[in-house]
């Protein structure tokens, strides 16, 4: 799979996990791709916590279910119906959670390039996640980014130090296949906007049509 194919085949995986374990050498390749991401001042401010313990997966899944209920209660009408059809996690089914943390202390107090943009380290972690996701896609694995959680809960659950921020819980695993259309688009939550609707030349242009 070439780069552009991986970019376009990448999906936020939920229902497709088979539960088969990911071979260690394959997981190492995917994590090595994440670790090769660019980072501000070469600080490499990421950490990866591999979670396979069923009890931990169960505890996180229960937490996510509660947070889903909180969000669902804020919806009504068509939005509530649409959200009810969308699956937001594959925590148990994937069999592997990768918690990606951001350590702002990595690289010392003077990180080259971060003095004017405090979030540059956080952006670096997101680049590592994207590398991981594309590598997993190229290897035929599925990845699902779970965002229905409280950071304090996840940090405590996997024993992160207080200063390390849990940026993502990624469900990673073997899949039966990847859907041709992203779930949120397939279920009608949102649709991908055309490139021209977000493209500006030289200066910001008002009045462009936006996807709903």
KOLTI-855488 format. One record per residue (C-alpha): x, y, z; residue in three letters; residue number from 1. Coordinates in Angstrom, 3 decimals. Example, Ala and Ser with C-alpha at 12.3 -4.5 7.8 and 13.67 -1.06 7.14 Angstrom:
<r><x>12.300</x><y>-4.500</y><z>7.800</z><residuo>ALA</residuo><num>1</num></r>
<r><x>13.670</x><y>-1.060</y><z>7.140</z><residuo>SER</residuo><num>2</num></r>
END
This chain:
<r><x>0.000</x><y>0.000</y><z>0.000</z><residuo>UNK</residuo><num>1</num></r>
<r><x>1.506</x><y>3.339</y><z>-1.005</z><residuo>UNK</residuo><num>2</num></r>
<r><x>1.263</x><y>6.490</y><z>1.104</z><residuo>UNK</residuo><num>3</num></r>
<r><x>-1.688</x><y>8.079</y><z>-0.692</z><residuo>UNK</residuo><num>4</num></r>
<r><x>-3.649</x><y>4.840</y><z>-0.576</z><residuo>UNK</residuo><num>5</num></r>
<r><x>-3.011</x><y>4.540</y><z>3.173</z><residuo>UNK</residuo><num>6</num></r>
<r><x>-4.128</x><y>8.148</y><z>3.702</z><residuo>UNK</residuo><num>7</num></r>
<r><x>-7.399</x><y>7.514</y><z>1.895</z><residuo>UNK</residuo><num>8</num></r>
<r><x>-8.001</x><y>4.011</y><z>3.293</z><residuo>UNK</residuo><num>9</num></r>
<r><x>-7.470</x><y>5.047</y><z>6.934</z><residuo>UNK</residuo><num>10</num></r>
<r><x>-10.630</x><y>4.625</y><z>8.983</z><residuo>UNK</residuo><num>11</num></r>
<r><x>-11.667</x><y>5.164</y><z>12.595</z><residuo>UNK</residuo><num>12</num></r>
<r><x>-12.363</x><y>1.491</y><z>13.268</z><residuo>UNK</residuo><num>13</num></r>
<r><x>-15.135</x><y>0.288</y><z>15.583</z><residuo>UNK</residuo><num>14</num></r>
<r><x>-17.099</x><y>-2.817</y><z>14.574</z><residuo>UNK</residuo><num>15</num></r>
<r><x>-14.530</x><y>-4.531</y><z>12.367</z><residuo>UNK</residuo><num>16</num></r>
<r><x>-12.110</x><y>-5.889</y><z>14.996</z><residuo>UNK</residuo><num>17</num></r>
<r><x>-11.662</x><y>-9.676</y><z>14.985</z><residuo>UNK</residuo><num>18</num></r>
<r><x>-10.005</x><y>-9.975</y><z>18.404</z><residuo>UNK</residuo><num>19</num></r>
<r><x>-6.995</x><y>-11.837</y><z>17.022</z><residuo>UNK</residuo><num>20</num></r>
<r><x>-3.761</x><y>-10.711</y><z>18.696</z><residuo>UNK</residuo><num>21</num></r>
<r><x>-1.383</x><y>-8.392</y><z>16.845</z><residuo>UNK</residuo><num>22</num></r>
<r><x>1.996</x><y>-10.116</y><z>16.324</z><residuo>UNK</residuo><num>23</num></r>
<r><x>4.778</x><y>-8.480</y><z>18.345</z><residuo>UNK</residuo><num>24</num></r>
<r><x>6.968</x><y>-7.767</y><z>15.321</z><residuo>UNK</residuo><num>25</num></r>
<r><x>4.068</x><y>-6.073</y><z>13.545</z><residuo>UNK</residuo><num>26</num></r>
<r><x>3.237</x><y>-3.950</y><z>16.587</z><residuo>UNK</residuo><num>27</num></r>
<r><x>6.905</x><y>-2.969</y><z>16.866</z><residuo>UNK</residuo><num>28</num></r>
<r><x>6.921</x><y>-1.765</y><z>13.249</z><residuo>UNK</residuo><num>29</num></r>
<r><x>3.836</x><y>0.352</y><z>13.809</z><residuo>UNK</residuo><num>30</num></r>
<r><x>5.170</x><y>1.853</y><z>17.046</z><residuo>UNK</residuo><num>31</num></r>
<r><x>8.535</x><y>2.521</y><z>15.387</z><residuo>UNK</residuo><num>32</num></r>
<r><x>6.720</x><y>4.501</y><z>12.701</z><residuo>UNK</residuo><num>33</num></r>
<r><x>5.020</x><y>6.538</y><z>15.430</z><residuo>UNK</residuo><num>34</num></r>
<r><x>8.350</x><y>7.110</y><z>17.164</z><residuo>UNK</residuo><num>35</num></r>
<r><x>9.847</x><y>8.357</y><z>13.875</z><residuo>UNK</residuo><num>36</num></r>
<r><x>7.438</x><y>11.309</y><z>13.768</z><residuo>UNK</residuo><num>37</num></r>
<r><x>8.803</x><y>14.846</y><z>13.661</z><residuo>UNK</residuo><num>38</num></r>
<r><x>8.747</x><y>16.713</y><z>16.962</z><residuo>UNK</residuo><num>39</num></r>
<r><x>9.431</x><y>20.260</y><z>18.077</z><residuo>UNK</residuo><num>40</num></r>
<r><x>13.080</x><y>20.614</y><z>19.064</z><residuo>UNK</residuo><num>41</num></r>
<r><x>13.356</x><y>16.825</y><z>18.577</z><residuo>UNK</residuo><num>42</num></r>
<r><x>11.870</x><y>16.546</y><z>22.047</z><residuo>UNK</residuo><num>43</num></r>
<r><x>9.950</x><y>13.333</y><z>21.188</z><residuo>UNK</residuo><num>44</num></r>
<r><x>7.447</x><y>14.110</y><z>23.949</z><residuo>UNK</residuo><num>45</num></r>
<r><x>5.312</x><y>10.984</y><z>23.513</z><residuo>UNK</residuo><num>46</num></r>
<r><x>4.891</x><y>7.799</y><z>25.513</z><residuo>UNK</residuo><num>47</num></r>
<r><x>2.901</x><y>4.686</y><z>24.590</z><residuo>UNK</residuo><num>48</num></r>
<r><x>1.206</x><y>2.520</y><z>27.233</z><residuo>UNK</residuo><num>49</num></r>
<r><x>0.128</x><y>-0.867</y><z>25.846</z><residuo>UNK</residuo><num>50</num></r>
<r><x>-2.996</x><y>-2.136</y><z>27.587</z><residuo>UNK</residuo><num>51</num></r>
<r><x>-4.152</x><y>-5.748</y><z>27.164</z><residuo>UNK</residuo><num>52</num></r>
<r><x>-5.418</x><y>-6.614</y><z>30.660</z><residuo>UNK</residuo><num>53</num></r>
<r><x>-9.141</x><y>-7.478</y><z>30.272</z><residuo>UNK</residuo><num>54</num></r>
<r><x>-9.936</x><y>-5.876</y><z>33.636</z><residuo>UNK</residuo><num>55</num></r>
<r><x>-8.405</x><y>-2.573</y><z>32.527</z><residuo>UNK</residuo><num>56</num></r>
<r><x>-10.181</x><y>-2.739</y><z>29.174</z><residuo>UNK</residuo><num>57</num></r>
<r><x>-13.469</x><y>-3.431</y><z>30.964</z><residuo>UNK</residuo><num>58</num></r>
<r><x>-12.966</x><y>-0.505</y><z>33.346</z><residuo>UNK</residuo><num>59</num></r>
<r><x>-12.228</x><y>1.877</y><z>30.495</z><residuo>UNK</residuo><num>60</num></r>
<r><x>-15.167</x><y>0.589</y><z>28.418</z><residuo>UNK</residuo><num>61</num></r>
<r><x>-17.523</x><y>1.187</y><z>31.336</z><residuo>UNK</residuo><num>62</num></r>
<r><x>-16.187</x><y>4.726</y><z>31.755</z><residuo>UNK</residuo><num>63</num></r>
<r><x>-16.646</x><y>5.427</y><z>28.047</z><residuo>UNK</residuo><num>64</num></r>
<r><x>-20.211</x><y>4.101</y><z>28.143</z><residuo>UNK</residuo><num>65</num></r>
<r><x>-21.040</x><y>6.562</y><z>30.942</z><residuo>UNK</residuo><num>66</num></r>
<r><x>-19.528</x><y>9.447</y><z>28.997</z><residuo>UNK</residuo><num>67</num></r>
<r><x>-21.472</x><y>8.411</y><z>25.898</z><residuo>UNK</residuo><num>68</num></r>
<r><x>-24.676</x><y>8.650</y><z>27.943</z><residuo>UNK</residuo><num>69</num></r>
<r><x>-23.712</x><y>12.156</y><z>29.074</z><residuo>UNK</residuo><num>70</num></r>
<r><x>-23.225</x><y>13.286</y><z>25.483</z><residuo>UNK</residuo><num>71</num></r>
<r><x>-26.364</x><y>11.500</y><z>24.254</z><residuo>UNK</residuo><num>72</num></r>
<r><x>-28.430</x><y>13.342</y><z>26.886</z><residuo>UNK</residuo><num>73</num></r>
<r><x>-27.383</x><y>16.647</y><z>25.313</z><residuo>UNK</residuo><num>74</num></r>
<r><x>-28.908</x><y>15.713</y><z>21.943</z><residuo>UNK</residuo><num>75</num></r>
<r><x>-32.460</x><y>15.680</y><z>20.716</z><residuo>UNK</residuo><num>76</num></r>
<r><x>-34.424</x><y>14.955</y><z>17.585</z><residuo>UNK</residuo><num>77</num></r>
<r><x>-32.533</x><y>13.866</y><z>14.474</z><residuo>UNK</residuo><num>78</num></r>
<r><x>-29.133</x><y>14.306</y><z>16.129</z><residuo>UNK</residuo><num>79</num></r>
<r><x>-30.109</x><y>11.936</y><z>18.935</z><residuo>UNK</residuo><num>80</num></r>
<r><x>-31.401</x><y>9.334</y><z>16.487</z><residuo>UNK</residuo><num>81</num></r>
<r><x>-28.294</x><y>9.538</y><z>14.330</z><residuo>UNK</residuo><num>82</num></r>
<r><x>-25.930</x><y>9.301</y><z>17.292</z><residuo>UNK</residuo><num>83</num></r>
<r><x>-27.828</x><y>6.293</y><z>18.614</z><residuo>UNK</residuo><num>84</num></r>
<r><x>-26.786</x><y>4.347</y><z>15.504</z><residuo>UNK</residuo><num>85</num></r>
<r><x>-23.089</x><y>5.247</y><z>15.778</z><residuo>UNK</residuo><num>86</num></r>
<r><x>-20.687</x><y>2.993</y><z>17.611</z><residuo>UNK</residuo><num>87</num></r>
<r><x>-17.985</x><y>4.965</y><z>19.396</z><residuo>UNK</residuo><num>88</num></r>
<r><x>-15.611</x><y>2.268</y><z>20.661</z><residuo>UNK</residuo><num>89</num></r>
<r><x>-14.143</x><y>-1.200</y><z>20.110</z><residuo>UNK</residuo><num>90</num></r>
<r><x>-12.227</x><y>-1.351</y><z>23.367</z><residuo>UNK</residuo><num>91</num></r>
<r><x>-12.805</x><y>-4.970</y><z>24.341</z><residuo>UNK</residuo><num>92</num></r>
<r><x>-13.102</x><y>-6.268</y><z>20.796</z><residuo>UNK</residuo><num>93</num></r>
<r><x>-9.719</x><y>-4.951</y><z>19.664</z><residuo>UNK</residuo><num>94</num></r>
<r><x>-7.922</x><y>-6.565</y><z>22.601</z><residuo>UNK</residuo><num>95</num></r>
<r><x>-5.256</x><y>-3.859</y><z>22.658</z><residuo>UNK</residuo><num>96</num></r>
<r><x>-5.390</x><y>-0.270</y><z>23.800</z><residuo>UNK</residuo><num>97</num></r>
<r><x>-2.516</x><y>2.110</y><z>23.185</z><residuo>UNK</residuo><num>98</num></r>
<r><x>-2.667</x><y>5.140</y><z>25.451</z><residuo>UNK</residuo><num>99</num></r>
<r><x>-0.576</x><y>7.935</y><z>23.950</z><residuo>UNK</residuo><num>100</num></r>
<r><x>0.740</x><y>10.427</y><z>26.477</z><residuo>UNK</residuo><num>101</num></r>
<r><x>2.274</x><y>13.877</y><z>26.136</z><residuo>UNK</residuo><num>102</num></r>
<r><x>5.153</x><y>14.712</y><z>28.478</z><residuo>UNK</residuo><num>103</num></r>
<r><x>5.745</x><y>18.500</y><z>28.392</z><residuo>UNK</residuo><num>104</num></r>
<r><x>8.920</x><y>18.043</y><z>30.452</z><residuo>UNK</residuo><num>105</num></r>
<r><x>10.592</x><y>15.934</y><z>27.772</z><residuo>UNK</residuo><num>106</num></r>
<r><x>13.475</x><y>17.826</y><z>26.225</z><residuo>UNK</residuo><num>107</num></r>
<r><x>14.071</x><y>20.020</y><z>29.265</z><residuo>UNK</residuo><num>108</num></r>
<r><x>12.856</x><y>23.546</y><z>30.046</z><residuo>UNK</residuo><num>109</num></r>
<r><x>14.122</x><y>25.098</y><z>26.804</z><residuo>UNK</residuo><num>110</num></r>
<r><x>12.664</x><y>23.132</y><z>23.898</z><residuo>UNK</residuo><num>111</num></r>
<r><x>13.882</x><y>24.615</y><z>20.643</z><residuo>UNK</residuo><num>112</num></r>
<r><x>10.900</x><y>26.044</y><z>18.759</z><residuo>UNK</residuo><num>113</num></r>
<r><x>8.368</x><y>25.857</y><z>21.600</z><residuo>UNK</residuo><num>114</num></r>
<r><x>8.986</x><y>29.241</y><z>23.223</z><residuo>UNK</residuo><num>115</num></r>
<r><x>6.320</x><y>31.044</y><z>21.155</z><residuo>UNK</residuo><num>116</num></r>
<r><x>3.841</x><y>28.178</y><z>20.677</z><residuo>UNK</residuo><num>117</num></r>
<r><x>3.217</x><y>26.347</y><z>23.927</z><residuo>UNK</residuo><num>118</num></r>
<r><x>1.185</x><y>23.614</y><z>22.227</z><residuo>UNK</residuo><num>119</num></r>
<r><x>3.926</x><y>22.676</y><z>19.748</z><residuo>UNK</residuo><num>120</num></r>
<r><x>4.754</x><y>19.626</y><z>21.870</z><residuo>UNK</residuo><num>121</num></r>
<r><x>1.124</x><y>18.517</y><z>21.827</z><residuo>UNK</residuo><num>122</num></r>
<r><x>1.090</x><y>18.919</y><z>18.041</z><residuo>UNK</residuo><num>123</num></r>
<r><x>4.152</x><y>16.664</y><z>17.906</z><residuo>UNK</residuo><num>124</num></r>
<r><x>2.278</x><y>13.917</y><z>19.750</z><residuo>UNK</residuo><num>125</num></r>
<r><x>-0.571</x><y>14.197</y><z>17.235</z><residuo>UNK</residuo><num>126</num></r>
<r><x>1.945</x><y>13.693</y><z>14.429</z><residuo>UNK</residuo><num>127</num></r>
<r><x>3.134</x><y>10.494</y><z>16.131</z><residuo>UNK</residuo><num>128</num></r>
<r><x>-0.475</x><y>9.300</y><z>16.337</z><residuo>UNK</residuo><num>129</num></r>
<r><x>-0.999</x><y>9.986</y><z>12.638</z><residuo>UNK</residuo><num>130</num></r>
<r><x>2.190</x><y>8.081</y><z>11.796</z><residuo>UNK</residuo><num>131</num></r>
<r><x>0.950</x><y>5.155</y><z>13.875</z><residuo>UNK</residuo><num>132</num></r>
<r><x>-2.459</x><y>5.239</y><z>12.194</z><residuo>UNK</residuo><num>133</num></r>
<r><x>-1.072</x><y>5.307</y><z>8.658</z><residuo>UNK</residuo><num>134</num></r>
<r><x>1.440</x><y>2.553</y><z>9.401</z><residuo>UNK</residuo><num>135</num></r>
<r><x>-1.309</x><y>0.409</y><z>10.937</z><residuo>UNK</residuo><num>136</num></r>
<r><x>-3.484</x><y>0.976</y><z>7.871</z><residuo>UNK</residuo><num>137</num></r>
<r><x>-0.655</x><y>-0.034</y><z>5.547</z><residuo>UNK</residuo><num>138</num></r>
<r><x>-0.186</x><y>-3.193</y><z>7.637</z><residuo>UNK</residuo><num>139</num></r>
<r><x>-3.887</x><y>-4.085</y><z>7.446</z><residuo>UNK</residuo><num>140</num></r>
<r><x>-4.654</x><y>-3.233</y><z>11.080</z><residuo>UNK</residuo><num>141</num></r>
<r><x>-7.541</x><y>-1.166</y><z>12.382</z><residuo>UNK</residuo><num>142</num></r>
<r><x>-7.287</x><y>1.816</y><z>14.708</z><residuo>UNK</residuo><num>143</num></r>
<r><x>-10.095</x><y>3.486</y><z>16.628</z><residuo>UNK</residuo><num>144</num></r>
<r><x>-9.463</x><y>6.735</y><z>18.517</z><residuo>UNK</residuo><num>145</num></r>
<r><x>-11.711</x><y>6.814</y><z>21.586</z><residuo>UNK</residuo><num>146</num></r>
<r><x>-12.393</x><y>10.339</y><z>22.807</z><residuo>UNK</residuo><num>147</num></r>
<r><x>-15.316</x><y>9.810</y><z>25.199</z><residuo>UNK</residuo><num>148</num></r>
<r><x>-13.233</x><y>9.850</y><z>28.368</z><residuo>UNK</residuo><num>149</num></r>
<r><x>-11.988</x><y>12.114</y><z>31.128</z><residuo>UNK</residuo><num>150</num></r>
<r><x>-8.238</x><y>12.584</y><z>31.023</z><residuo>UNK</residuo><num>151</num></r>
<r><x>-7.853</x><y>12.239</y><z>34.792</z><residuo>UNK</residuo><num>152</num></r>
<r><x>-9.588</x><y>8.853</y><z>34.704</z><residuo>UNK</residuo><num>153</num></r>
<r><x>-7.336</x><y>7.462</y><z>31.972</z><residuo>UNK</residuo><num>154</num></r>
<r><x>-4.193</x><y>8.852</y><z>33.583</z><residuo>UNK</residuo><num>155</num></r>
<r><x>-5.063</x><y>7.162</y><z>36.875</z><residuo>UNK</residuo><num>156</num></r>
<r><x>-6.156</x><y>3.947</y><z>35.151</z><residuo>UNK</residuo><num>157</num></r>
<r><x>-2.780</x><y>3.374</y><z>33.481</z><residuo>UNK</residuo><num>158</num></r>
<r><x>-0.638</x><y>5.010</y><z>36.178</z><residuo>UNK</residuo><num>159</num></r>
<r><x>0.614</x><y>8.037</y><z>34.263</z><residuo>UNK</residuo><num>160</num></r>
<r><x>2.501</x><y>10.677</y><z>36.281</z><residuo>UNK</residuo><num>161</num></r>
<r><x>0.375</x><y>13.792</y><z>36.941</z><residuo>UNK</residuo><num>162</num></r>
<r><x>2.340</x><y>15.932</y><z>34.475</z><residuo>UNK</residuo><num>163</num></r>
<r><x>1.828</x><y>13.506</y><z>31.551</z><residuo>UNK</residuo><num>164</num></r>
<r><x>-1.350</x><y>14.184</y><z>29.587</z><residuo>UNK</residuo><num>165</num></r>
<r><x>-3.230</x><y>11.232</y><z>28.039</z><residuo>UNK</residuo><num>166</num></r>
<r><x>-3.876</x><y>12.514</y><z>24.509</z><residuo>UNK</residuo><num>167</num></r>
<r><x>-5.458</x><y>9.417</y><z>23.004</z><residuo>UNK</residuo><num>168</num></r>
<r><x>-6.716</x><y>5.936</y><z>23.733</z><residuo>UNK</residuo><num>169</num></r>
<r><x>-6.275</x><y>4.015</y><z>20.486</z><residuo>UNK</residuo><num>170</num></r>
<r><x>-7.981</x><y>0.668</y><z>19.969</z><residuo>UNK</residuo><num>171</num></r>
<r><x>-5.588</x><y>-1.278</y><z>17.754</z><residuo>UNK</residuo><num>172</num></r>
<r><x>-6.152</x><y>-4.726</y><z>16.334</z><residuo>UNK</residuo><num>173</num></r>
<r><x>-6.656</x><y>-7.066</y><z>13.448</z><residuo>UNK</residuo><num>174</num></r>
<r><x>-9.774</x><y>-6.402</y><z>11.400</z><residuo>UNK</residuo><num>175</num></r>
<r><x>-11.988</x><y>-8.296</y><z>8.986</z><residuo>UNK</residuo><num>176</num></r>
<r><x>-11.743</x><y>-5.284</y><z>6.670</z><residuo>UNK</residuo><num>177</num></r>
<r><x>-12.085</x><y>-1.516</y><z>6.578</z><residuo>UNK</residuo><num>178</num></r>
<r><x>-15.337</x><y>0.151</y><z>5.474</z><residuo>UNK</residuo><num>179</num></r>
<r><x>-15.268</x><y>2.067</y><z>2.207</z><residuo>UNK</residuo><num>180</num></r>
<r><x>-17.082</x><y>5.018</y><z>3.818</z><residuo>UNK</residuo><num>181</num></r>
<r><x>-16.227</x><y>6.459</y><z>7.267</z><residuo>UNK</residuo><num>182</num></r>
<r><x>-18.855</x><y>5.600</y><z>9.885</z><residuo>UNK</residuo><num>183</num></r>
<r><x>-19.787</x><y>9.198</y><z>10.697</z><residuo>UNK</residuo><num>184</num></r>
<r><x>-20.435</x><y>9.835</y><z>7.021</z><residuo>UNK</residuo><num>185</num></r>
<r><x>-22.202</x><y>6.513</y><z>6.482</z><residuo>UNK</residuo><num>186</num></r>
<r><x>-24.585</x><y>7.173</y><z>9.373</z><residuo>UNK</residuo><num>187</num></r>
<r><x>-25.198</x><y>10.777</y><z>8.360</z><residuo>UNK</residuo><num>188</num></r>
<r><x>-23.518</x><y>12.575</y><z>11.266</z><residuo>UNK</residuo><num>189</num></r>
<r><x>-21.274</x><y>14.680</y><z>9.003</z><residuo>UNK</residuo><num>190</num></r>
<r><x>-19.900</x><y>14.586</y><z>5.472</z><residuo>UNK</residuo><num>191</num></r>
<r><x>-16.425</x><y>15.313</y><z>4.210</z><residuo>UNK</residuo><num>192</num></r>
<r><x>-16.168</x><y>18.827</y><z>2.809</z><residuo>UNK</residuo><num>193</num></r>
<r><x>-14.510</x><y>19.512</y><z>-0.543</z><residuo>UNK</residuo><num>194</num></r>
<r><x>-10.959</x><y>20.842</y><z>-0.450</z><residuo>UNK</residuo><num>195</num></r>
<r><x>-12.010</x><y>24.116</y><z>-2.050</z><residuo>UNK</residuo><num>196</num></r>
<r><x>-14.292</x><y>24.919</y><z>0.909</z><residuo>UNK</residuo><num>197</num></r>
<r><x>-11.286</x><y>25.164</y><z>3.256</z><residuo>UNK</residuo><num>198</num></r>
<r><x>-8.690</x><y>26.550</y><z>0.865</z><residuo>UNK</residuo><num>199</num></r>
<r><x>-7.645</x><y>30.224</y><z>1.035</z><residuo>UNK</residuo><num>200</num></r>
<r><x>-5.025</x><y>31.984</y><z>-1.063</z><residuo>UNK</residuo><num>201</num></r>
<r><x>-2.851</x><y>34.708</y><z>0.434</z><residuo>UNK</residuo><num>202</num></r>
<r><x>-5.544</x><y>35.803</y><z>2.931</z><residuo>UNK</residuo><num>203</num></r>
<r><x>-8.637</x><y>34.420</y><z>4.613</z><residuo>UNK</residuo><num>204</num></r>
<r><x>-11.693</x><y>34.470</y><z>2.341</z><residuo>UNK</residuo><num>205</num></r>
<r><x>-15.111</x><y>34.769</y><z>3.964</z><residuo>UNK</residuo><num>206</num></r>
<r><x>-18.307</x><y>33.266</y><z>2.647</z><residuo>UNK</residuo><num>207</num></r>
<r><x>-17.075</x><y>29.815</y><z>1.601</z><residuo>UNK</residuo><num>208</num></r>
<r><x>-19.697</x><y>27.017</y><z>1.808</z><residuo>UNK</residuo><num>209</num></r>
<r><x>-19.038</x><y>24.659</y><z>4.722</z><residuo>UNK</residuo><num>210</num></r>
<r><x>-19.981</x><y>21.007</y><z>5.174</z><residuo>UNK</residuo><num>211</num></r>
<r><x>-22.723</x><y>20.349</y><z>7.710</z><residuo>UNK</residuo><num>212</num></r>
END
